[in-house]
Amino acid sequence: MAKEKFLEFIQILEENKGKTIGTIIGFVIAILVLTIGFFRTLFIVLCTWFGFYLGKKKDNQEDFREILDRILPPGREK
């Protein structure tokens, strides 16, 4: 009986992956805001997003220097 309920619960989670992931992320952010504060949580979220962004670009085999040139001002070449 408990195993059937657990499998049904897992099936519902799999059918609603976006909602499940969004809920978990929202819950974690809420806990972080309550424990370490808003601005520290915002910093963690921004760093995480930036890491995800760079990782996604690398997965798409984009040139890392080109990515940095778009994000940061171009430097002087010697």
RACOR-V398434 format. One record per residue. N is the residue number from 1. RES is the residue in one letter. SS is DSSP state (H for helix, E for strand, L for the rest). OMEGA is omega as a letter, one per 20 degrees, with the letter a starting at -180 (NA if undefined). Layout:
BEGIN
n = {N N}
res = {RES RES}
ss = {SS SS}
omega = {OMEGA OMEGA}
END
This chain:
BEGIN
n = {1 2 3 4 5 6 7 8 9 10 11 12 13 14 15 16 17 18 19 20 21 22 23 24 25 26 27 28 29 30 31 32 33 34 35 36 37 38 39 40 41 42 43 44 45 46 47 48 49 50 51 52 53 54 55 56 57 58 59 60 61 62 63 64 65 66 67 68 69 70 71 72 73 74 75 76 77 78}
res = {M A K E K F L E F I Q I L E E N K G K T I G T I I G F V I A I L V L T I G F F R T L F I V L C T W F G F Y L G K K K D N Q E D F R E I L D R I L P P G R E K}
ss = {L H H H H H H H H H H H H H H L H H H H H H H H H H H H H H H H H H H H L H H H H H H H H H H H H H H H H H H H H H H L L L L H H H H H H H H L L L L L L L}
omega = {a r r r r r r r r r r r a r a a a r a a r r r r r r r r r r r r a a a r a a r r r r r a r r r r a r r a r r r r r r r r r a a r r r a r r a a r a r r r a NA}
END
